[in-house]
Amino acid sequence: MSERDSFGAFLVGFVVGGLTGAVVALLFAPQTGEETRTLIKDKSIELYDKAGESIEMTYSQAEKAANEAVKQAESFLNQAKVRAEEVQKQGQVMLEEQKAKIESKVKKVAKIDEEPLA
């Protein structure tokens, strides 16, 4: 989460710093109007390109984070499946043990019922 916050702060600082620098350069530049318009045009194209690069970088990082999240989710799912199979096997063993105990007791009760009363 802090990586996202620091990157967002960097991006905002980058844009604000670029705009501030452009404004200061225009105010203190000893140029004609035509030269200033050309400079503004060039700087705006440059800023647009840098913003596009920043957007591409952000998209790439988001895509990497999404892929990592998918991998982690798949890993957790596989772990859950393995654990569920283990629990099922343990449950089956317990069921068989209880079934054997019950059958044993039923046989004992049946033997007692079969014995003649003396």
N, C-alpha and C positions, 0 to 999 in steps of 0.2 A: 504494500500500500504506500509506503514512504517513497518508493521509486517513482510511482505515478505522480505523487505530490511534488517531488523534486523536479521531475521532468516538466510538469505543468508550470511550475514556478519559473523554470529555465526558459520555457517557450514564451511565457508572458513577458519576462524580462528582456528576452531577445527582441520581441516585436516592439515593446515600448522603447527600448534603447535605440533600435533602428529608426523609429519614427522621430524620436527626440534628436538624434544625430542629424537626420535629414532636415528637420526644421531649423536647427542651429546653423547648419551649413548654408541653407538658403538665406537666412537673415544676415549672415556676415560675409557672404560672397560678393565680391565686386564684379558682378557680371551684368550683362544686358538682359532684357526680358526674354529674348529668344534663347539665349544661352541657359537662362534659368529654367525655361520650359523644357528644353532638351534635357537638362540635368534632372529635372523632376521626372520626366518620362523614363530616363535611364534608371534612376533610382527606384521608381515604382516597378519597373520590369525586374530589377534585381531583387527587390523585396518580395515580389510575387513568386519568383523562382525559389528564393530561400524558404518562403512559406510552403510552397509545394514540396520541397525537400523535407521540411519538418513534418508535413502531413504524411508523406510516404514513410518516413522513419517511424512516426507514431503508429501508422497502420501496420507496419512490419512488426513492431513490438507487441501490438495488440494481437496480431495473428499468432506470434510465437507464444504469448501468454495463453491464448485460447487453445492452441495445440497441446501445450503443457497441461492445461486443465483437463483436456480430453484424455490424455495419457494417464493422469492421476485417477480420473474417474474410472477408466478401464481397469487400472490396477486395483482400485478399491473393490470394483465389481468382481474381479477374479478372486480376490481374497475372501470376499463374502461368499462366493460360490463354494470355495474350498472349505470354509468354516461350516457352511450349511451341510455339506456332504459329511464332514466329520461328526457334526451333531446328529445327523440322521443315522450314521453308523452306530454311534454310541446309544442312541435311542433304540435301535434295532437290537443291539446286544442286551440292553436292559429289558426289553420286551421279551426276548427269548429266555432270559434268566427268570423273570417273573412267571412266564408261562410254564417253565420247567418246575418251579416251586409249586405252582398251583396244581399241576398234574400229579406231582408227588403227593401232595396233601389229599387230592381226590382219590388216589389209589389207596392211601392209608385208610381213608374213611370207607372206601368200598370193601377193603379187607375186614375192617371191623364189623361192617354190616353183614358180611358173609359168614362170619364165625358163628357157630351155633351157641346159643345161650345155654349155659350148663346149669 
